[in-house]
Amino acid sequence: MSDIETYAGKLALVTGAGDGIGEVLAKGFAGMGMTVCVQDIRPEAAERVATEIGGGAFPLIYDVSDYDACVAAAEDLKAHGPLNLLWINAGVGVGAPIIAGKPKAVNWAFDVNVRGVIWTAQAFMPLMEDAEEPRHVGVTASTAALRPPEGDFPLYATTKHATFAIAEALRGELSRDGIGTTILCPGLFNTNIWDGAKARPERFGGARHMDPAIATMWKEAKRPDLMWPHIERTVGQGGGYLVCATDDGETKSAFEARAAEISSAIVEV
């Protein structure tokens, strides 16, 4: 188990930290005394958060869905010393169906939420090799990964199922090297993920704002900073699963029903 105080003075990188859950994570780790690298694809967002944190925090601007950009950014980060904490948080919310989803929307969702998680791990994990203990990796998935993909966001849910699976695979690989892993599954919180298309690269159709009419349920949701005490505790304990649901038990019921259905379908062949 890791004492949370041992992270003081160490280096942390949080991806997608220009707002929302990533900003909460970056400011929380800074509050633990860590030097925080604030990653985002939007320069103004990353610079704002780093400035508000102060204390040596600095921005790192690149596209997590671009493998070469991830590798180049990791090379730049080497100058700041070994990396003790990596939180793979960057993600996009794509309200698209599976059958009728447009190719650029499908590519965008998978390139950020799936490939971006792998590229980030591959690029930055080598920076942990020479780091002192403790060492920790966090991955932000979603409560959407705990239930069947349904509703208005089946493509998003599909990618978050993959994010969750990658996080579990990482947990197995990293445990052999004594690196703790936290898999965070947030529910619906008041973040700007609904308008994530504002930072969409040209190869995915370029930046555009989503219809503000869809933002209501996010704006009326709870604040993401309410998760921080639970995140801090989980990291301090060396990692594990952390599900922060906001739907009065619906996530738990849906997960249990899904698990029961799968269990009942198992046959010995």
Backbone as CSV, one residue per row, in Angstrom:
resi,resn,N_x,N_y,N_z,CA_x,CA_y,CA_z,C_x,C_y,C_z
1,MET,0.835,-1.202,0.000,0.000,0.000,0.000,0.869,1.250,0.000
2,SER,0.413,2.285,-0.706,1.186,3.516,-0.829,0.616,4.598,0.066
3,ASP,1.495,5.223,0.833,1.094,6.375,1.624,0.996,7.573,0.680
4,ILE,-0.132,8.270,0.702,-0.361,9.366,-0.240,0.686,10.461,-0.094
5,GLU,1.227,10.626,1.100,2.199,11.697,1.322,3.506,11.450,0.580
6,THR,3.779,10.206,0.203,5.037,9.901,-0.471,5.066,10.404,-1.904
7,TYR,3.943,10.907,-2.398,3.913,11.462,-3.754,4.386,12.911,-3.792
8,ALA,4.526,13.548,-2.657,4.955,14.947,-2.619,6.316,15.105,-3.285
9,GLY,6.416,16.120,-4.155,7.663,16.402,-4.844,7.886,15.572,-6.086
10,LYS,6.969,14.643,-6.397,7.109,13.766,-7.565,6.380,14.364,-8.768
11,LEU,6.654,13.797,-9.951,6.093,14.303,-11.206,4.861,13.507,-11.616
12,ALA,3.805,14.235,-11.996,2.571,13.609,-12.468,2.201,14.166,-13.834
13,LEU,1.647,13.326,-14.682,1.096,13.749,-15.969,-0.367,13.334,-16.019
14,VAL,-1.240,14.295,-16.329,-2.666,14.019,-16.498,-3.056,14.428,-17.905
15,THR,-3.590,13.486,-18.692,-4.019,13.831,-20.048,-5.469,14.310,-20.027
16,GLY,-5.799,15.156,-20.996,-7.141,15.724,-21.050,-7.462,16.543,-19.823
17,ALA,-6.469,17.312,-19.351,-6.606,18.025,-18.076,-7.012,19.483,-18.245
18,GLY,-7.452,19.863,-19.440,-7.824,21.249,-19.675,-9.158,21.652,-19.090
19,ASP,-9.960,20.691,-18.677,-11.217,20.965,-17.985,-11.769,19.652,-17.445
20,GLY,-12.952,19.719,-16.850,-13.653,18.529,-16.423,-12.902,17.669,-15.412
21,ILE,-13.016,16.353,-15.574,-12.402,15.410,-14.649,-10.891,15.549,-14.653
22,GLY,-10.296,15.778,-15.829,-8.850,15.936,-15.907,-8.349,17.119,-15.104
23,GLU,-9.082,18.216,-15.128,-8.703,19.389,-14.333,-8.779,19.071,-12.843
24,VAL,-9.824,18.344,-12.439,-9.944,17.948,-11.027,-8.752,17.089,-10.622
25,LEU,-8.376,16.142,-11.472,-7.239,15.277,-11.181,-5.952,16.087,-11.071
26,ALA,-5.710,16.970,-12.046,-4.475,17.758,-12.050,-4.368,18.620,-10.795
27,LYS,-5.452,19.281,-10.430,-5.420,20.141,-9.249,-5.338,19.318,-7.968
28,GLY,-5.942,18.135,-7.981,-5.860,17.281,-6.811,-4.446,16.781,-6.570
29,PHE,-3.778,16.337,-7.623,-2.403,15.850,-7.467,-1.465,16.991,-7.098
30,ALA,-1.735,18.189,-7.617,-0.939,19.345,-7.214,-1.126,19.623,-5.731
31,GLY,-2.344,19.435,-5.248,-2.616,19.633,-3.833,-1.898,18.627,-2.943
32,MET,-1.498,17.490,-3.532,-0.720,16.489,-2.811,0.765,16.835,-2.818
33,GLY,1.113,17.957,-3.480,2.505,18.377,-3.528,3.251,17.919,-4.753
34,MET,2.546,17.356,-5.722,3.205,16.879,-6.927,3.419,18.013,-7.926
35,THR,4.431,17.889,-8.759,4.608,18.766,-9.909,3.786,18.177,-11.040
36,VAL,2.838,18.945,-11.563,1.860,18.394,-12.497,2.069,18.918,-13.913
37,CYS,2.134,17.964,-14.845,2.141,18.288,-16.268,0.707,18.188,-16.760
38,VAL,0.187,19.293,-17.274,-1.206,19.396,-17.697,-1.286,19.215,-19.203
39,GLN,-1.757,18.040,-19.646,-1.852,17.784,-21.087,-3.242,18.093,-21.605
40,ASP,-3.293,18.686,-22.794,-4.543,18.863,-23.512,-4.206,19.176,-24.959
41,ILE,-5.151,18.954,-25.848,-4.949,19.290,-27.254,-5.163,20.787,-27.486
42,ARG,-5.819,21.456,-26.517,-6.128,22.887,-26.614,-5.120,23.680,-25.783
43,PRO,-4.260,24.468,-26.424,-3.236,25.215,-25.673,-3.817,26.109,-24.589
44,GLU,-4.880,26.839,-24.921,-5.429,27.794,-23.962,-5.983,27.097,-22.727
45,ALA,-6.553,25.899,-22.907,-7.116,25.159,-21.772,-6.014,24.638,-20.860
46,ALA,-4.984,24.022,-21.448,-3.880,23.483,-20.647,-3.131,24.600,-19.930
47,GLU,-2.911,25.700,-20.615,-2.178,26.814,-20.014,-2.969,27.441,-18.871
48,ARG,-4.296,27.527,-19.025,-5.121,28.090,-17.944,-5.005,27.249,-16.682
49,VAL,-5.162,25.934,-16.828,-5.120,25.056,-15.658,-3.737,25.083,-15.011
50,ALA,-2.684,25.045,-15.823,-1.329,25.081,-15.260,-1.081,26.382,-14.513
51,THR,-1.574,27.484,-15.054,-1.408,28.783,-14.400,-2.172,28.830,-13.086
52,GLU,-3.385,28.303,-13.070,-4.187,28.305,-11.851,-3.557,27.422,-10.775
53,ILE,-2.914,26.342,-11.192,-2.240,25.471,-10.227,-0.997,26.146,-9.674
54,GLY,-0.183,26.719,-10.583,1.076,27.325,-10.151,2.029,26.277,-9.608
55,GLY,2.988,26.688,-8.804,3.874,25.745,-8.137,4.656,24.835,-9.044
56,GLY,5.002,25.311,-10.221,5.798,24.501,-11.143,4.993,23.710,-12.146
57,ALA,3.666,23.756,-12.066,2.837,23.052,-13.044,3.085,23.637,-14.430
58,PHE,3.011,22.792,-15.447,3.295,23.268,-16.802,2.431,22.510,-17.816
59,PRO,2.124,23.160,-18.947,1.288,22.521,-19.961,2.105,21.666,-20.928
60,LEU,1.449,20.706,-21.539,2.044,19.884,-22.592,0.957,19.699,-23.638
61,ILE,1.184,20.246,-24.826,0.133,20.309,-25.842,0.404,19.291,-26.950
62,TYR,-0.477,18.322,-27.094,-0.381,17.384,-28.214,-1.678,16.595,-28.313
63,ASP,-1.814,15.820,-29.372,-3.015,15.043,-29.659,-2.777,13.593,-29.235
64,VAL,-3.514,13.111,-28.249,-3.295,11.751,-27.747,-3.631,10.682,-28.779
65,SER,-4.409,11.037,-29.800,-4.768,10.052,-30.823,-3.694,9.904,-31.891
66,ASP,-2.642,10.702,-31.797,-1.535,10.692,-32.757,-0.335,10.014,-32.094
67,TYR,0.005,8.814,-32.532,1.083,8.061,-31.904,2.401,8.820,-31.919
68,ASP,2.771,9.382,-33.064,4.038,10.108,-33.159,4.057,11.317,-32.230
69,ALA,2.910,11.985,-32.082,2.832,13.133,-31.180,3.021,12.692,-29.731
70,CYS,2.483,11.531,-29.374,2.661,11.012,-28.014,4.132,10.725,-27.729
71,VAL,4.804,10.103,-28.669,6.218,9.761,-28.496,7.057,11.026,-28.376
72,ALA,6.776,12.022,-29.219,7.522,13.279,-29.166,7.285,14.000,-27.840
73,ALA,6.047,13.977,-27.352,5.726,14.632,-26.083,6.437,13.940,-24.926
74,ALA,6.524,12.619,-24.974,7.230,11.883,-23.920,8.711,12.243,-23.921
75,GLU,9.257,12.436,-25.095,10.663,12.840,-25.194,10.860,14.212,-24.557
76,ASP,9.914,15.116,-24.778,9.989,16.451,-24.171,9.878,16.378,-22.647
77,LEU,9.037,15.459,-22.161,8.804,15.375,-20.725,10.015,14.830,-19.972
78,LYS,10.903,14.125,-20.672,12.095,13.566,-20.030,12.894,14.626,-19.286
79,ALA,12.907,15.851,-19.820,13.705,16.918,-19.213,13.227,17.277,-17.817
80,HIS,11.999,16.879,-17.472,11.432,17.226,-16.168,11.658,16.133,-15.130
81,GLY,12.346,15.090,-15.519,12.665,14.034,-14.561,11.795,12.812,-14.722
82,PRO,12.045,11.772,-13.914,11.244,10.546,-14.003,9.787,10.798,-13.620
83,LEU,8.920,9.975,-14.173,7.480,10.125,-13.988,6.991,9.134,-12.930
84,ASN,6.336,9.649,-11.899,5.816,8.785,-10.838,4.344,8.461,-10.984
85,LEU,3.592,9.378,-11.603,2.161,9.147,-11.721,1.679,9.555,-13.114
86,LEU,1.040,8.633,-13.791,0.468,8.874,-15.112,-1.024,8.598,-15.035
87,TRP,-1.827,9.617,-15.368,-3.276,9.395,-15.391,-3.768,9.601,-16.821
88,ILE,-4.211,8.494,-17.418,-4.716,8.504,-18.800,-6.202,8.829,-18.738
89,ASN,-6.497,10.087,-18.958,-7.860,10.580,-18.746,-8.537,11.075,-20.021
90,ALA,-7.766,11.533,-21.000,-8.341,12.161,-22.199,-9.362,11.239,-22.865
91,GLY,-10.515,11.793,-23.188,-11.563,11.024,-23.848,-12.571,11.955,-24.486
92,VAL,-13.342,11.418,-25.395,-14.355,12.227,-26.076,-15.701,11.514,-26.014
93,GLY,-16.759,12.299,-25.908,-18.111,11.759,-25.910,-18.711,11.889,-27.298
94,VAL,-19.009,10.777,-27.921,-19.518,10.794,-29.298,-20.913,10.186,-29.305
95,GLY,-21.904,11.026,-29.568,-23.284,10.563,-29.603,-23.645,10.012,-30.966
96,ALA,-23.155,8.822,-31.299,-23.393,8.235,-32.613,-23.793,6.772,-32.465
97,PRO,-24.630,6.287,-33.367,-25.005,4.871,-33.347,-23.914,4.017,-33.988
98,ILE,-24.052,2.716,-33.890,-23.088,1.813,-34.497,-23.354,1.655,-36.000
99,ILE,-24.559,1.326,-36.371,-24.858,1.043,-37.775,-24.782,2.289,-38.635
100,ALA,-25.318,3.410,-38.147,-25.367,4.624,-38.962,-24.291,5.641,-38.599
101,GLY,-23.373,5.272,-37.732,-22.330,6.211,-37.340,-21.422,6.582,-38.506
102,LYS,-21.148,7.859,-38.663,-20.297,8.303,-39.766,-18.847,7.877,-39.526
103,PRO,-18.130,7.518,-40.594,-16.754,7.030,-40.437,-15.854,7.953,-39.620
104,LYS,-15.960,9.276,-39.839,-15.089,10.184,-39.100,-15.424,10.193,-37.609
105,ALA,-16.708,10.034,-37.279,-17.092,9.972,-35.871,-16.581,8.689,-35.234
106,VAL,-16.700,7.584,-35.963,-16.205,6.301,-35.447,-14.696,6.359,-35.244
107,ASN,-13.976,6.880,-36.230,-12.517,6.981,-36.121,-12.100,7.884,-34.961
108,TRP,-12.811,8.994,-34.817,-12.503,9.938,-33.739,-12.663,9.275,-32.378
109,ALA,-13.796,8.604,-32.177,-14.067,7.959,-30.895,-13.031,6.883,-30.587
110,PHE,-12.727,6.043,-31.545,-11.782,4.961,-31.299,-10.345,5.470,-31.202
111,ASP,-9.996,6.457,-31.992,-8.619,6.953,-31.956,-8.290,7.635,-30.634
112,VAL,-9.253,8.313,-30.028,-9.000,8.980,-28.747,-9.234,8.021,-27.580
113,ASN,-10.403,7.398,-27.526,-10.797,6.614,-26.355,-10.154,5.233,-26.275
114,VAL,-9.663,4.731,-27.388,-9.075,3.391,-27.401,-7.592,3.455,-27.747
115,ARG,-7.302,3.861,-28.975,-5.891,3.915,-29.370,-5.122,4.935,-28.539
116,GLY,-5.757,6.052,-28.208,-5.077,7.077,-27.416,-4.635,6.580,-26.057
117,VAL,-5.409,5.668,-25.461,-5.035,5.082,-24.175,-3.779,4.228,-24.340
118,ILE,-3.757,3.435,-25.409,-2.598,2.566,-25.655,-1.370,3.389,-26.014
119,TRP,-1.528,4.377,-26.911,-0.382,5.202,-27.318,0.206,5.929,-26.107
120,THR,-0.668,6.436,-25.225,-0.183,7.148,-24.040,0.615,6.219,-23.137
121,ALA,0.096,5.024,-22.917,0.807,4.062,-22.074,2.148,3.689,-22.700
122,GLN,2.158,3.420,-23.997,3.400,3.020,-24.653,4.437,4.133,-24.632
123,ALA,3.994,5.362,-24.831,4.938,6.482,-24.925,5.504,6.882,-23.570
124,PHE,4.677,6.859,-22.530,5.095,7.449,-21.258,5.526,6.445,-20.192
125,MET,5.146,5.171,-20.320,5.564,4.216,-19.306,7.077,4.091,-19.175
126,PRO,7.855,4.216,-20.271,9.317,4.157,-20.099,9.865,5.227,-19.152
127,LEU,9.148,6.346,-18.994,9.597,7.408,-18.098,9.435,7.020,-16.625
128,MET,8.743,5.927,-16.373,8.576,5.455,-15.000,9.668,4.485,-14.575
129,GLU,10.440,3.995,-15.532,11.416,2.946,-15.230,12.418,3.372,-14.162
130,ASP,12.870,4.617,-14.195,13.872,5.088,-13.247,13.277,5.877,-12.087
131,ALA,11.946,5.889,-11.990,11.295,6.652,-10.923,11.353,5.896,-9.607
132,GLU,11.486,6.652,-8.513,11.415,6.050,-7.190,9.976,5.649,-6.889
133,GLU,9.821,4.789,-5.909,8.473,4.438,-5.462,7.863,5.621,-4.717
134,PRO,6.546,5.784,-4.755,5.584,4.927,-5.431,5.416,5.312,-6.901
135,ARG,4.901,4.372,-7.673,4.592,4.613,-9.078,3.148,4.166,-9.309
136,HIS,2.427,4.980,-10.067,0.988,4.716,-10.190,0.489,5.148,-11.566
137,VAL,-0.442,4.364,-12.096,-1.112,4.687,-13.362,-2.614,4.673,-13.120
138,GLY,-3.290,5.720,-13.565,-4.745,5.774,-13.501,-5.318,5.813,-14.903
139,VAL,-6.480,5.226,-15.075,-7.190,5.265,-16.359,-8.632,5.647,-16.084
140,THR,-9.112,6.671,-16.781,-10.509,7.069,-16.651,-11.333,6.341,-17.698
141,ALA,-12.209,5.459,-17.252,-13.134,4.765,-18.149,-14.499,5.444,-18.005
142,SER,-15.521,4.702,-17.647,-16.861,5.271,-17.493,-17.774,4.206,-16.911
143,THR,-18.823,4.647,-16.220,-19.821,3.673,-15.784,-20.527,3.057,-16.999
144,ALA,-20.403,3.708,-18.164,-20.958,3.130,-19.390,-20.298,1.801,-19.714
145,ALA,-19.089,1.569,-19.181,-18.385,0.310,-19.426,-18.918,-0.828,-18.576
146,LEU,-19.824,-0.535,-17.646,-20.326,-1.550,-16.734,-21.723,-2.031,-17.093
147,ARG,-22.253,-1.508,-18.178,-23.598,-1.894,-18.593,-23.594,-2.112,-20.105
148,PRO,-24.596,-2.738,-20.666,-24.628,-2.917,-22.118,-24.679,-1.566,-22.830
149,PRO,-23.973,-1.383,-23.950,-24.052,-0.123,-24.706,-25.481,0.115,-25.173
150,GLU,-26.058,1.219,-24.737,-27.461,1.486,-25.029,-27.704,2.981,-25.020
151,GLY,-28.959,3.393,-25.192,-29.317,4.805,-25.135,-28.856,5.568,-26.361
152,ASP,-28.504,6.849,-26.158,-28.138,7.720,-27.269,-26.644,7.697,-27.582
153,PHE,-25.861,6.959,-26.820,-24.416,6.993,-26.993,-23.814,5.586,-27.106
154,PRO,-24.329,4.743,-28.003,-23.785,3.382,-28.092,-22.340,3.342,-28.570
155,LEU,-21.942,4.252,-29.460,-20.561,4.267,-29.920,-19.625,4.657,-28.785
156,TYR,-20.002,5.684,-28.038,-19.209,6.101,-26.884,-19.073,4.954,-25.888
157,ALA,-20.189,4.313,-25.570,-20.164,3.217,-24.603,-19.277,2.082,-25.095
158,THR,-19.347,1.800,-26.384,-18.512,0.744,-26.962,-17.035,1.046,-26.752
159,THR,-16.642,2.281,-27.009,-15.225,2.628,-26.832,-14.825,2.594,-25.370
160,LYS,-15.748,2.948,-24.473,-15.409,2.927,-23.056,-15.341,1.501,-22.505
161,HIS,-16.078,0.571,-23.113,-15.866,-0.833,-22.786,-14.423,-1.213,-23.129
162,ALA,-13.953,-0.733,-24.264,-12.576,-1.025,-24.668,-11.572,-0.349,-23.744
163,THR,-11.853,0.895,-23.356,-10.981,1.593,-22.412,-10.841,0.792,-21.123
164,PHE,-11.962,0.298,-20.626,-11.976,-0.480,-19.391,-11.139,-1.751,-19.554
165,ALA,-11.293,-2.423,-20.697,-10.545,-3.655,-20.941,-9.045,-3.382,-21.028
166,ILE,-8.674,-2.281,-21.670,-7.254,-1.909,-21.760,-6.709,-1.631,-20.367
167,ALA,-7.497,-0.922,-19.555,-7.057,-0.612,-18.186,-6.826,-1.887,-17.389
168,GLU,-7.698,-2.871,-17.552,-7.520,-4.134,-16.838,-6.273,-4.868,-17.327
169,ALA,-6.020,-4.807,-18.641,-4.811,-5.431,-19.178,-3.562,-4.736,-18.638
170,LEU,-3.608,-3.399,-18.589,-2.488,-2.644,-18.030,-2.264,-3.009,-16.565
171,ARG,-3.353,-3.160,-15.845,-3.242,-3.503,-14.422,-2.460,-4.794,-14.245
172,GLY,-2.748,-5.777,-15.102,-2.035,-7.037,-15.014,-0.566,-6.901,-15.362
173,GLU,-0.272,-6.150,-16.425,1.110,-5.973,-16.848,1.915,-5.175,-15.824
174,LEU,1.332,-4.111,-15.309,2.070,-3.211,-14.421,2.267,-3.789,-13.029
175,SER,1.355,-4.646,-12.610,1.480,-5.219,-11.266,2.762,-6.029,-11.129
176,ARG,3.231,-6.608,-12.235,4.472,-7.391,-12.190,5.683,-6.523,-11.885
177,ASP,5.567,-5.220,-12.178,6.660,-4.284,-11.896,6.401,-3.464,-10.644
178,GLY,5.387,-3.842,-9.879,5.092,-3.137,-8.644,4.460,-1.773,-8.841
179,ILE,3.834,-1.540,-9.997,3.186,-0.265,-10.285,1.690,-0.390,-10.007
180,GLY,1.170,0.488,-9.166,-0.250,0.458,-8.841,-1.098,1.002,-9.976
181,THR,-2.341,0.559,-10.052,-3.257,1.000,-11.112,-4.625,1.285,-10.530
182,THR,-5.172,2.426,-10.904,-6.549,2.760,-10.543,-7.392,2.818,-11.802
183,ILE,-8.509,2.117,-11.801,-9.459,2.169,-12.915,-10.671,2.946,-12.417
184,LEU,-10.816,4.156,-12.931,-11.894,5.057,-12.510,-13.050,4.987,-13.490
185,CYS,-14.236,4.729,-12.966,-15.449,4.703,-13.789,-16.420,5.762,-13.269
186,PRO,-16.354,6.978,-13.826,-17.271,8.032,-13.376,-18.646,7.878,-14.022
187,GLY,-19.651,8.334,-13.300,-20.971,8.443,-13.877,-21.119,9.792,-14.565
188,LEU,-22.349,10.277,-14.660,-22.620,11.556,-15.310,-22.235,12.705,-14.383
189,PHE,-21.278,13.525,-14.805,-20.856,14.689,-14.041,-20.910,15.934,-14.925
190,ASN,-20.889,17.080,-14.278,-20.950,18.361,-14.986,-19.592,18.675,-15.603
191,THR,-19.382,18.176,-16.829,-18.152,18.423,-17.567,-18.510,18.905,-18.969
192,ASN,-17.494,19.270,-19.722,-17.718,19.742,-21.094,-17.530,18.647,-22.129
193,ILE,-17.587,17.372,-21.716,-17.373,16.301,-22.677,-18.449,16.299,-23.765
194,TRP,-19.635,16.830,-23.451,-20.697,16.888,-24.447,-20.289,17.739,-25.647
195,ASP,-19.363,18.691,-25.442,-18.935,19.594,-26.519,-17.500,19.291,-26.947
196,GLY,-17.112,18.028,-26.823,-15.747,17.649,-27.139,-15.353,17.885,-28.585
197,ALA,-16.325,17.992,-29.475,-16.016,18.192,-30.894,-15.329,19.520,-31.155
198,LYS,-15.342,20.413,-30.179,-14.686,21.713,-30.365,-13.175,21.567,-30.520
199,ALA,-12.637,20.418,-30.144,-11.192,20.195,-30.247,-10.874,19.065,-31.219
200,ARG,-11.764,18.810,-32.156,-11.566,17.691,-33.075,-10.574,18.061,-34.175
201,PRO,-9.508,17.272,-34.348,-8.521,17.561,-35.400,-9.127,17.502,-36.796
202,GLU,-8.438,18.113,-37.742,-8.945,18.196,-39.108,-9.202,16.822,-39.719
203,ARG,-8.382,15.832,-39.362,-8.566,14.523,-39.991,-9.868,13.846,-39.563
204,PHE,-10.502,14.391,-38.497,-11.795,13.869,-38.071,-12.935,14.814,-38.440
205,GLY,-12.666,15.771,-39.298,-13.715,16.675,-39.756,-13.618,18.075,-39.210
206,GLY,-12.611,18.338,-38.381,-12.393,19.693,-37.883,-13.252,20.055,-36.691
207,ALA,-12.839,21.125,-36.023,-13.539,21.576,-34.818,-14.933,22.087,-35.136
208,ARG,-15.871,21.786,-34.254,-17.234,22.304,-34.377,-17.895,22.191,-33.020
209,HIS,-18.847,23.058,-32.744,-19.562,23.002,-31.473,-20.820,22.147,-31.615
210,MET,-21.074,21.345,-30.599,-22.305,20.558,-30.583,-23.480,21.473,-30.239
211,ASP,-24.662,20.995,-30.490,-25.873,21.747,-30.180,-25.990,21.901,-28.662
212,PRO,-26.008,23.142,-28.140,-26.099,23.344,-26.680,-27.328,22.702,-26.049
213,ALA,-28.324,22.374,-26.860,-29.544,21.774,-26.323,-29.267,20.422,-25.668
214,ILE,-28.189,19.742,-26.091,-27.905,18.431,-25.518,-27.145,18.536,-24.201
215,ALA,-26.754,19.755,-23.816,-25.894,19.932,-22.645,-26.645,19.920,-21.327
216,THR,-27.963,19.958,-21.363,-28.753,20.153,-20.145,-28.438,19.129,-19.065
217,MET,-28.424,17.840,-19.436,-28.245,16.826,-18.388,-26.849,16.892,-17.777
218,TRP,-25.855,17.357,-18.545,-24.522,17.532,-17.980,-24.478,18.734,-17.037
219,LYS,-25.066,19.822,-17.469,-25.032,21.048,-16.669,-25.807,20.899,-15.359
220,GLU,-26.760,20.004,-15.329,-27.554,19.788,-14.123,-26.974,18.676,-13.239
221,ALA,-25.890,18.072,-13.700,-25.287,16.954,-12.971,-24.404,17.451,-11.830
222,LYS,-23.928,16.524,-11.018,-23.053,16.857,-9.900,-21.671,17.277,-10.397
223,ARG,-20.931,17.964,-9.532,-19.595,18.456,-9.885,-18.576,17.317,-9.823
224,PRO,-17.652,17.261,-10.785,-16.662,16.177,-10.773,-15.695,16.225,-9.604
225,ASP,-15.527,17.410,-8.975,-14.605,17.487,-7.846,-15.088,16.680,-6.633
226,LEU,-16.377,16.283,-6.634,-16.884,15.448,-5.545,-16.206,14.082,-5.532
227,MET,-15.607,13.695,-6.661,-14.921,12.402,-6.720,-13.545,12.434,-6.066
228,TRP,-12.954,13.642,-5.936,-11.550,13.701,-5.560,-11.196,12.967,-4.265
229,PRO,-11.938,13.126,-3.170,-11.547,12.408,-1.943,-11.465,10.899,-2.153
230,HIS,-12.356,10.358,-2.974,-12.362,8.918,-3.244,-11.178,8.528,-4.129
231,ILE,-10.844,9.397,-5.089,-9.681,9.143,-5.941,-8.410,9.163,-5.109
232,GLU,-8.283,10.177,-4.263,-7.089,10.306,-3.425,-6.925,9.088,-2.523
233,ARG,-8.018,8.620,-1.948,-7.956,7.451,-1.076,-7.532,6.202,-1.850
234,THR,-8.107,6.015,-3.040,-7.798,4.824,-3.835,-6.338,4.810,-4.272
235,VAL,-5.827,5.959,-4.715,-4.416,6.045,-5.096,-3.536,5.768,-3.881
236,GLY,-3.897,6.337,-2.750,-3.122,6.134,-1.537,-3.076,4.689,-1.087
237,GLN,-4.108,3.925,-1.441,-4.164,2.514,-1.088,-3.456,1.636,-2.102
238,GLY,-2.886,2.270,-3.137,-2.159,1.504,-4.145,-2.969,1.152,-5.368
239,GLY,-4.214,1.642,-5.451,-5.015,1.438,-6.648,-6.182,0.502,-6.448
240,GLY,-6.854,0.188,-7.562,-8.026,-0.676,-7.540,-9.115,-0.091,-8.419
241,TYR,-10.312,-0.628,-8.291,-11.464,-0.109,-9.026,-12.120,1.004,-8.223
242,LEU,-12.566,2.034,-8.923,-13.312,3.104,-8.276,-14.459,3.510,-9.186
243,VAL,-15.670,3.208,-8.756,-16.869,3.543,-9.532,-17.609,4.646,-8.801
244,CYS,-17.677,5.827,-9.416,-18.374,6.972,-8.821,-19.674,7.178,-9.582
245,ALA,-20.702,6.490,-9.174,-21.983,6.540,-9.868,-22.827,7.702,-9.352
246,THR,-23.666,8.243,-10.220,-24.489,9.402,-9.868,-25.961,9.170,-10.218
247,ASP,-26.353,7.904,-10.339,-27.693,7.613,-10.862,-28.559,6.824,-9.887
248,ASP,-28.349,7.029,-8.588,-29.208,6.429,-7.557,-29.351,4.915,-7.702
249,GLY,-28.239,4.246,-7.931,-28.259,2.788,-7.939,-28.500,2.140,-9.273
250,GLU,-28.791,2.922,-10.329,-29.077,2.330,-11.627,-27.855,1.608,-12.203
251,THR,-26.662,2.198,-12.037,-25.452,1.552,-12.549,-25.236,0.210,-11.868
252,LYS,-25.382,0.186,-10.547,-25.177,-1.058,-9.801,-26.184,-2.115,-10.228
253,SER,-27.439,-1.727,-10.360,-28.475,-2.684,-10.764,-28.237,-3.200,-12.173
254,ALA,-27.859,-2.295,-13.085,-27.613,-2.691,-14.471,-26.417,-3.630,-14.564
255,PHE,-25.370,-3.332,-13.793,-24.187,-4.183,-13.803,-24.510,-5.573,-13.252
256,GLU,-25.244,-5.604,-12.144,-25.581,-6.888,-11.537,-26.477,-7.717,-12.453
257,ALA,-27.422,-7.074,-13.139,-28.299,-7.785,-14.058,-27.502,-8.328,-15.247
258,ARG,-26.579,-7.522,-15.736,-25.753,-7.961,-16.858,-24.876,-9.136,-16.448
259,ALA,-24.253,-9.038,-15.259,-23.387,-10.117,-14.781,-24.185,-11.407,-14.586
260,ALA,-25.396,-11.266,-14.075,-26.244,-12.448,-13.858,-26.637,-13.092,-15.185
261,GLU,-26.953,-12.254,-16.189,-27.321,-12.790,-17.500,-26.166,-13.534,-18.135
262,ILE,-24.962,-12.961,-18.040,-23.781,-13.622,-18.606,-23.511,-14.929,-17.868
263,SER,-23.607,-14.873,-16.538,-23.348,-16.070,-15.750,-24.310,-17.195,-16.106
264,SER,-25.580,-16.849,-16.302,-26.592,-17.874,-16.617,-26.400,-18.456,-18.003
265,ALA,-25.644,-17.772,-18.858,-25.439,-18.226,-20.237,-24.220,-19.149,-20.376
266,ILE,-23.472,-19.318,-19.305,-22.268,-20.140,-19.371,-22.638,-21.616,-19.403
267,VAL,-22.108,-22.320,-20.387,-22.299,-23.775,-20.483,-20.933,-24.433,-20.577
268,GLU,-20.810,-25.567,-19.980,-19.576,-26.341,-20.075,-19.658,-27.200,-21.326
269,VAL,-18.690,-27.021,-22.218,-18.700,-27.760,-23.497,-17.569,-28.773,-23.497
